[in-house]
């Protein structure tokens, strides 16, 4: 009985920690929206649950979170199967590879890291007929950083044109992952560049309304520059536990 009580106590502690993390992040988002003069609720929170177990996801779901991001496909597919009883919207936020497109097309609602027209075509071709179009955010390497993925700024218009007419995907916007910096003003610059790029390329038939940018350490800077979706993991779930997939 003592073991059972200990397990129940650990579960309760986990649920409380995740709920507190979510509440703190939501408050940060609320304050950042207010500081930027933006309407409350204009920024969507994506909980990035990669490397964390299904107990963490259930705890976040119990606290009201409904959208979750995963990067490692096999880990994600196992979680999706176990959590079929929950109404979760799954986002793939990892680097996409050609041999992964079918599973991503079949199991996810959004893809945030697309930078290759061939992958977009495969996703469209492999999207099951009974599902709505797969939502896509194109990843842009706004600074040309060799350590970061994404399409180059100069190649983005061509990629947009190649993707926009595919029948079973829907271009929703742009995404970026800049190099981490501590200075708040420096944090804002790549986010500003992505926003300006979006504003330049958006048009009536391609509004690009989603700006997927900002993580645990820089969400305020991203929201100040127009982020509509922030991808938060550590600030909700704690340090990543890579040995516990």
HELIX and SHEET records of a PDB file:
HELIX    1   1 UNK A    2  UNK A   35  1                                  34    
HELIX    2   2 UNK A   54  UNK A   62  1                                   9    
HELIX    3   3 UNK A   73  UNK A   82  1                                  10    
HELIX    4   4 UNK A   98  UNK A  100  5                                   3    
HELIX    5   5 UNK A  101  UNK A  107  1                                   7    
HELIX    6   6 UNK A  117  UNK A  126  1                                  10    
HELIX    7   7 UNK A  153  UNK A  164  1                                  12    
HELIX    8   8 UNK A  184  UNK A  201  1                                  18    
HELIX    9   9 UNK A  219  UNK A  224  1                                   6    
HELIX   10  10 UNK A  234  UNK A  237  1                                   4    
SHEET    1   A 7 UNK A 151  UNK A 152  0                                        
SHEET    2   A 7 UNK A 134  UNK A 141  1                                        
SHEET    3   A 7 UNK A 110  UNK A 114  1                                        
SHEET    4   A 7 UNK A  89  UNK A  92  1                                        
SHEET    5   A 7 UNK A  67  UNK A  70  1                                        
SHEET    6   A 7 UNK A  44  UNK A  48  1                                        
SHEET    7   A 7 UNK A 229  UNK A 232  1                                        
SHEET    1   B 4 UNK A 151  UNK A 152  0                                        
SHEET    2   B 4 UNK A 134  UNK A 141  1                                        
SHEET    3   B 4 UNK A 169  UNK A 175  1                                        
SHEET    4   B 4 UNK A 210  UNK A 212  1                                        
END                                                                             
